[in-house]
Amino acid sequence: MKHGLKSRWSAWLALTLALAGVLALASCSDNRSATEPDSAGKSANDSARLFSISNEQMAHIQVVTVQPSDLPRVLRLSGTVAYNGFRTTPVITQVSGPISRILSQPGELVKQNQPMLYVASPDFAQNRANYLKARDAFILADKNYVRSVDLYNHHAIAERDLQAAESARTQAQADMVAAEQSLKILGANPATVLKSSNSPEIPLLAPLGGEVVERLCSPGQLIQAGTTQCFTLSDMSTVWVLSNVFQDALSYVHVGDPVTIQSEAYPDVFHGTISFIAAALDPASRTLQARIVTQNPGGKLKKDMYVTTVVRAGSIRNALAVPDSAILRDTENEPFVYVAANQAGNQFARRPVKIGESQNGSTQVVSGLQPGDRVVGDGSLFLQFANSLQR
């Protein structure tokens, strides 16, 4: 009995030791797998960095040599359209009273001194009455003076009476001139007042010729002299484009630089010139405002329209550029190019780059390439496909 129990104990002990050995061996195998690189994985990574293609495939590849050259510096800036401030004015009434008639509407073209509305003004009625009375008083005083001169020449009156008539005439003339000026300040023509009826209506005249871009009043509205703005007039043959220049580009932008303007609304390209650069940056956006004056044929450019302005700002010396087709993007949208890694030209490597401006089919490479590097231009997409098949 004791011998059987001892035999069973020895068998159980041997089985336990065997299982422990198997587990230890498996653990060592796992640790080796985690710490030692896999030869297949290593070769896959190597092939992603350096790979070859056949001579037949080389027929689809264009390899260009990178050389420094001068590139035009082009700045693309965002902007908005604004009225030409030198040809835009608010139309403000000079008299108080209710609006009796409105003659002009938004979109209408008006000429300078054209009536835009009529105001039934008590001020105008009073000034007109003052002018008529002053004018009649001057006419009477002038006749008295002429008669006094004739009487004095015939020794019929004393010199004192002549001087009194002359003084009365001078005072009446001064009153009439003051009344005339009051009418002119209100926008009324004294000659027209004499021919018009006794209506209290006075026209509000356009201060300049242009388009009515805003109407800010209504019939019957009570307006205040020198305060109420009734219209906004603007000559839309030219407009301003206000563009934002970032701080790092300030040294490249100057007054007088030519600018092309593009809008998503039209296929047309508008041409303008930088006429003013602000003296201070916007503290929020850290940009400087540049004012561009451009012709506006057909009035296509509207106020507050978003546009893109392209400024020709000198040239970039000794810049490295590659064809646009050479620039590819990885899964993280980072740019890269394929560079020939041997003299034969059939072995390539993928190299990340930083790019700058793109124009005329070429893209500036800021970093990642050196002069003399041989870069794949046309056919880079074919090369990327070939590279993916070899991974």
Buried (B, 14 or more C-beta within 10 A) or exposed (E): EEEEEEEEEEEEEEEEEEEEEEEEEEEEEEEEEEEEEEEEEEEEEEEBEBBBBEEEBBEEBBBBEBEEEEBEBBBEBEBBBBBBEEBBBEBBBBBBBEBBEBEBEEEBEBEEEBBBBBBBBEBBBEBBEBBBEBBEBBEEBBEBBEEBBEBBEEEEBEEEEBEBBBEBBEEBBEBBEEBBEBBEEBBBBBEEBEEEEEEBBBBBBBBBBBBBBBBEBEEEBEBEBEEBEBBBBBBBBBBBBBBBBBEEBBEBBEEEBEBBBBBEEEEEEBEBEBBEBBEEBEEEEEBBBBBBBBEBEEEBBEBEBEBBBBBBBBEBEEBBBBBBBBBBEEEEEEBBBBBBBEEEBBBBBBBEBEBBBBBEEBBBBEEBBEEEBBBBBBBBEBBBEBBEEEE
